[in-house]
Amino acid sequence: MEHLDVLIVGAGLSGIGAGHYVQTECPWASYAIFEARDAIGGTWDLFRYPGIRSDSDMFTLGYVFRPWDGEKSIADGASILQYIKDTAAVEGIDTHIRFNHRIVRADWSTEDARWNITAERTDTGETVELSCGFIFSCSGYYRYDHGYQPDFPGMERFGGPIIHPQFWPEDLDYAGKRVVVIGSGATAITLIPSLATTAAHVTMLQRSPSYITSLPAKDPIANALRRALPGRSAGEVVRWFKALTTQAFYELSRRRPKLVKTILRKGLERQLPSGYDIDTHFTPSYNPWDQRMCLVPDGDLFKAISAGTASVVTDQIESFTETGLLLKSGTQLDADIIVTATGLELLFIGGIDATVDGAPIDLSTKLTYKGMMLEGVPNLALAIGYTNASWTLKCDLTCGYVCRLLNHMREAGTRQCTPVNSDASVTARPLLGLSSGYIQRSADRFPKQGSKFPWQVHQSYLRDYRALKMRGIEDSAMVFSNPVADPAPAIAS
Ligand SMILES: Cc1cc2nc3c(=O)[nH]c(=O)nc-3n(C[C@H](O)[C@H](O)[C@H](O)COP(=O)(O)OP(=O)(O)OC[C@H]3O[C@@H](n4cnc5c(N)ncnc54)[C@H](O)[C@@H]3O)c2cc1C
């Protein structure tokens, strides 16, 4: 049976990053990336709706080791996908990918100090068995087979197409049509200006408003820095500049919510037509960053509203009708196409059934160690990005840390590393500190964070930088052991 030192799950943005780190920092390690789909890119290959783009800046969503060199800081989905593919090809990471292999089971055996893995071939249905010394799960955070779709009354009565953005039909013709987009999150506000360029009219139907702020698609300060600084150092400086300014705005939002609400409101007043009902449509009941803040490049959503090609309705759905939607207020919204931008269904570790020495891992009872490993689960790390900044900022740190951990074990001749909490005063809290519906719906199935280091999840690049890059690998919570009779040669095969 095949044995790998490291098994990476998923060939998305994080999995390709993980491949880079493992092959450069741990050249001794045999590794493969198992990918359930037949393509690289994960999110950036799956989502194909009109206007798909990043909603955080590319200088921090790009990898540290291959700085984003596009002019635009908010990039379209196709460019991001190409960037991931190019990274994989340039470094030969793509030769390590096993496409159409979904990892379905992982059973840790302390006696053998290895994971026994079962993968299913998604093309042939065959089962593939192998073992590995370490699992690095880069499987993202949501289900690929379906999105979140509430069961609205009367959906079957509607005469036109009902589309979920996760499965956008390539041939959908919306030119000259009346489109209603249900939702007020990042997907809805990305889609609407794009649809509005050819649709007869686009209505954003929201139950409640979100905070939306506009940023230039081309960041003038970042681009000036890039021009002024030589080659590689420009990428590094711009990345830090964007990471720190994003973090500073987040901290300001948490500490001075009133001030940030005022700043955001002034921005809206400048960009929306005079007299626009900002109170109803753009003033959330919660504080900035209680939920992820939405970003529009160059105010594109506000431009569409000002031009009259898009509008916002804040109401609730009573039922779908043959010709559109009946709202709780009694209003009928006519539509030719209805888009349910109602979100994702979250999923942890790619839905893998995992056990440790025969005992199923109940994720909901586990604390996360440094936001990247699980209490009581040996030799497994997870790439989970930030909710308040670019995903890759955290994943790059996690990848670097995992490689240091692997090298440390190899040098010390230990085969097993298990985060263990022996501090009874550590209390559990929700892993992701946002009140957004999609997070609350799944919070009970997710691991928790603890109230103290190293069990806390900081959502702060600076603090994680210190914790994951500058501190040693050994600490009182990480237990290294060597359960197998033959102590050498660490986790190498
Ligand atoms: C529409 C959209 C826009 C986004 N925009 C941003 C943004 O601007 N900035 C930001 O920071 N974040 C954004 N995100 C979050 C985004 O998902 C991350 O930025 C990033 O792409 C995640 O990369 P990933 O590789 O960790 O996960 P994914 O992109 O989800 O890739 C995971 C891969 O793992 C594979 N996989 C899963 N389970 C298994 C299994 N059991 N076996 C084998 N393979 C498996 C999947 O098929 C997939 O290819 C966005 C998300 C969405 C949905």
The ligand as an SDF file (V2000), in Angstrom:
LIG
                    3D

 53 58  0  0  0  0  0  0  0  0999 V2000
  -17.6240   33.4710   -4.1370 C   0  0  0  0  0  0  0  0  0  0  0  0
  -16.5210   33.5330   -3.1330 C   0  0  0  0  0  0  0  0  0  0  0  0
  -15.6610   34.6300   -3.1040 C   0  0  0  0  0  0  0  0  0  0  0  0
  -14.6400   34.6780   -2.1510 C   0  0  0  0  0  0  0  0  0  0  0  0
  -13.8210   35.7820   -2.1270 N   0  0  0  0  0  0  0  0  0  0  0  0
  -12.8350   35.8440   -1.2040 C   0  0  0  0  0  0  0  0  0  0  0  0
  -11.9550   36.9700   -1.1400 C   0  0  0  0  0  0  0  0  0  0  0  0
  -12.0500   37.9100   -1.9070 O   0  0  0  0  0  0  0  0  0  0  0  0
  -11.0020   36.9870   -0.1900 N   0  0  0  0  0  0  0  0  0  0  0  0
  -10.8590   35.9700    0.6930 C   0  0  0  0  0  0  0  0  0  0  0  0
   -9.9740   36.0330    1.5290 O   0  0  0  0  0  0  0  0  0  0  0  0
  -11.6570   34.8980    0.6420 N   0  0  0  0  0  0  0  0  0  0  0  0
  -12.6340   34.8070   -0.2720 C   0  0  0  0  0  0  0  0  0  0  0  0
  -13.4510   33.7080   -0.3130 N   0  0  0  0  0  0  0  0  0  0  0  0
  -13.1500   32.5690    0.5510 C   0  0  0  0  0  0  0  0  0  0  0  0
  -12.3790   31.5780   -0.3590 C   0  0  0  0  0  0  0  0  0  0  0  0
  -12.9960   30.3800   -0.3470 O   0  0  0  0  0  0  0  0  0  0  0  0
  -10.9000   31.5820   -0.0080 C   0  0  0  0  0  0  0  0  0  0  0  0
  -10.3430   32.8120   -0.3560 O   0  0  0  0  0  0  0  0  0  0  0  0
  -10.0600   30.5610   -0.7560 C   0  0  0  0  0  0  0  0  0  0  0  0
  -10.3350   30.4990   -2.1190 O   0  0  0  0  0  0  0  0  0  0  0  0
  -10.2080   29.2370   -0.0970 C   0  0  0  0  0  0  0  0  0  0  0  0
   -9.2700   28.3940   -0.6840 O   0  0  0  0  0  0  0  0  0  0  0  0
   -9.1170   26.9130   -0.1860 P   0  0  0  0  0  0  0  0  0  0  0  0
   -8.1370   26.2640   -1.0930 O   0  0  0  0  0  0  0  0  0  0  0  0
   -8.8240   26.9020    1.2630 O   0  0  0  0  0  0  0  0  0  0  0  0
  -10.5700   26.2880   -0.3260 O   0  0  0  0  0  0  0  0  0  0  0  0
  -11.4070   26.0340   -1.6460 P   0  0  0  0  0  0  0  0  0  0  0  0
  -11.2150   27.0810   -2.6450 O   0  0  0  0  0  0  0  0  0  0  0  0
  -12.8010   25.7780   -1.1740 O   0  0  0  0  0  0  0  0  0  0  0  0
  -10.7880   24.6950   -2.2340 O   0  0  0  0  0  0  0  0  0  0  0  0
  -10.9260   23.4940   -1.5510 C   0  0  0  0  0  0  0  0  0  0  0  0
  -10.6340   22.3490   -2.4910 C   0  0  0  0  0  0  0  0  0  0  0  0
  -10.6490   21.1490   -1.7340 O   0  0  0  0  0  0  0  0  0  0  0  0
  -11.3610   20.1450   -2.4260 C   0  0  0  0  0  0  0  0  0  0  0  0
  -11.9140   19.2090   -1.4370 N   0  0  0  0  0  0  0  0  0  0  0  0
  -12.7890   19.4650   -0.4350 C   0  0  0  0  0  0  0  0  0  0  0  0
  -13.0230   18.3580    0.2900 N   0  0  0  0  0  0  0  0  0  0  0  0
  -12.2630   17.3690   -0.2600 C   0  0  0  0  0  0  0  0  0  0  0  0
  -12.0810   15.9930    0.0500 C   0  0  0  0  0  0  0  0  0  0  0  0
  -12.7150   15.4190    1.0690 N   0  0  0  0  0  0  0  0  0  0  0  0
  -11.2220   15.2770   -0.7210 N   0  0  0  0  0  0  0  0  0  0  0  0
  -10.5610   15.8630   -1.7550 C   0  0  0  0  0  0  0  0  0  0  0  0
  -10.7090   17.1650   -2.0950 N   0  0  0  0  0  0  0  0  0  0  0  0
  -11.5490   17.9070   -1.3490 C   0  0  0  0  0  0  0  0  0  0  0  0
  -12.4330   20.9180   -3.1750 C   0  0  0  0  0  0  0  0  0  0  0  0
  -12.9070   20.1690   -4.2780 O   0  0  0  0  0  0  0  0  0  0  0  0
  -11.6780   22.1920   -3.5730 C   0  0  0  0  0  0  0  0  0  0  0  0
  -11.0560   22.0660   -4.8240 O   0  0  0  0  0  0  0  0  0  0  0  0
  -14.4720   33.6270   -1.2360 C   0  0  0  0  0  0  0  0  0  0  0  0
  -15.3530   32.5410   -1.2660 C   0  0  0  0  0  0  0  0  0  0  0  0
  -16.3670   32.4890   -2.1850 C   0  0  0  0  0  0  0  0  0  0  0  0
  -17.2870   31.3050   -2.1830 C   0  0  0  0  0  0  0  0  0  0  0  0
  1  2  1  0
  2  3  1  0
  2 52  2  0
  3  4  2  0
  4  5  1  0
  4 50  1  0
  5  6  2  0
  6  7  1  0
  6 13  1  0
  7  8  2  0
  7  9  1  0
  9 10  1  0
 10 11  2  0
 10 12  1  0
 12 13  2  0
 13 14  1  0
 14 15  1  0
 14 50  1  0
 15 16  1  0
 16 17  1  0
 16 18  1  0
 18 19  1  0
 18 20  1  0
 20 21  1  0
 20 22  1  0
 22 23  1  0
 23 24  1  0
 24 25  2  0
 24 26  1  0
 24 27  1  0
 27 28  1  0
 28 29  2  0
 28 30  1  0
 28 31  1  0
 31 32  1  0
 32 33  1  0
 33 34  1  0
 33 48  1  0
 34 35  1  0
 35 36  1  0
 35 46  1  0
 36 37  1  0
 36 45  1  0
 37 38  2  0
 38 39  1  0
 39 40  1  0
 39 45  2  0
 40 41  1  0
 40 42  2  0
 42 43  1  0
 43 44  2  0
 44 45  1  0
 46 47  1  0
 46 48  1  0
 48 49  1  0
 50 51  2  0
 51 52  1  0
 52 53  1  0
M  END
$$$$
